[in-house]
């Protein structure tokens, strides 16, 4: 099974947040998906999210544990900037008010 974390990398976004960079195949799929009508994109997103639930619970738990370890290693290596809870809440409120 190919995991998304191997295809994507979290980087600082232009507006101070974070975004993921994707490999060329994922970029092409994403660009094509963005051409769909909003209702079609929502249907596609729902389909993709539901497809993640098809894994056995123990495999999902292992994937989350692996992701947590990867993120911890990124923080310890200084590759990502940590944010306080207050900063996260302020950014969330700013984005909601757009």
C-alpha positions as CSV (number, residue, x, y, z in Angstrom):
1,X,0.0,0.0,0.0
2,X,1.4,3.4,-1.0
3,X,1.0,6.0,1.8
4,X,0.2,9.6,1.1
5,X,2.9,10.8,3.5
6,X,5.5,9.4,1.1
7,X,4.0,11.3,-1.8
8,X,3.4,14.6,0.1
9,X,5.6,16.9,2.2
10,X,4.4,19.6,4.6
11,X,5.9,23.0,3.8
12,X,5.3,26.6,5.0
13,X,2.6,28.2,2.9
14,X,2.6,31.7,1.4
15,X,0.2,33.1,4.0
16,X,2.0,31.7,7.1
17,X,0.1,28.4,7.3
18,X,1.2,25.0,6.1
19,X,0.4,23.2,2.9
20,X,1.4,19.9,1.4
21,X,3.5,19.6,-1.8
22,X,2.6,16.7,-4.0
23,X,4.4,14.6,-6.5
24,X,3.6,15.2,-10.2
25,X,1.0,12.5,-10.4
26,X,-0.9,13.8,-7.4
27,X,-0.6,17.4,-8.7
28,X,-2.1,16.4,-12.0
29,X,-5.0,14.6,-10.4
30,X,-5.6,17.5,-8.0
31,X,-5.6,20.0,-10.9
32,X,-8.1,17.9,-12.8
33,X,-10.3,17.5,-9.7
34,X,-10.3,21.3,-9.2
35,X,-11.9,21.7,-12.6
36,X,-15.0,19.8,-11.4
37,X,-18.1,21.6,-10.1
38,X,-18.2,22.0,-6.3
39,X,-20.8,19.3,-5.9
40,X,-18.7,16.9,-7.9
41,X,-15.6,17.8,-5.9
42,X,-17.5,17.2,-2.7
43,X,-18.7,13.8,-4.0
44,X,-15.1,12.9,-4.9
45,X,-13.8,14.0,-1.5
46,X,-16.4,11.9,0.2
47,X,-15.5,8.9,-1.9
48,X,-11.8,9.3,-1.1
49,X,-12.4,9.7,2.6
50,X,-14.6,6.7,2.7
51,X,-11.9,4.7,0.9
52,X,-9.6,5.3,3.8
53,X,-12.1,3.7,6.2
54,X,-11.8,0.3,4.4
55,X,-8.5,-0.5,6.2
56,X,-8.7,-2.8,9.3
57,X,-8.6,-0.9,12.6
58,X,-5.2,-2.2,13.6
59,X,-3.7,-1.0,10.3
60,X,-5.3,2.4,10.8
61,X,-3.8,2.6,14.3
62,X,-0.4,1.7,12.9
63,X,-0.6,4.3,10.2
64,X,-1.4,7.0,12.8
65,X,1.4,5.8,15.0
66,X,3.8,5.9,12.1
67,X,2.5,9.4,11.2
68,X,3.0,10.6,14.8
69,X,6.6,9.3,14.8
70,X,7.3,10.9,11.5
71,X,5.9,14.3,12.7
72,X,7.9,14.0,15.9
73,X,11.1,13.3,14.0
74,X,10.4,16.4,11.8
75,X,9.9,18.6,14.9
76,X,13.1,17.3,16.5
77,X,15.1,17.8,13.3
78,X,13.9,21.4,13.1
79,X,12.2,20.8,9.8
80,X,8.9,22.2,10.9
81,X,7.8,25.1,13.1
82,X,5.7,24.3,16.1
83,X,2.8,26.5,17.0
84,X,1.1,27.1,20.3
85,X,-2.5,26.3,20.8
86,X,-3.3,30.0,20.9
87,X,-1.6,30.6,17.5
88,X,-3.5,27.6,16.0
89,X,-6.8,29.0,17.3
90,X,-6.0,32.5,16.1
91,X,-5.2,31.2,12.6
92,X,-8.3,29.0,12.5
93,X,-10.5,32.0,13.5
94,X,-8.7,34.2,10.8
95,X,-9.4,31.6,8.2
96,X,-13.1,31.2,9.2
97,X,-13.6,34.9,9.0
98,X,-12.5,35.1,5.3
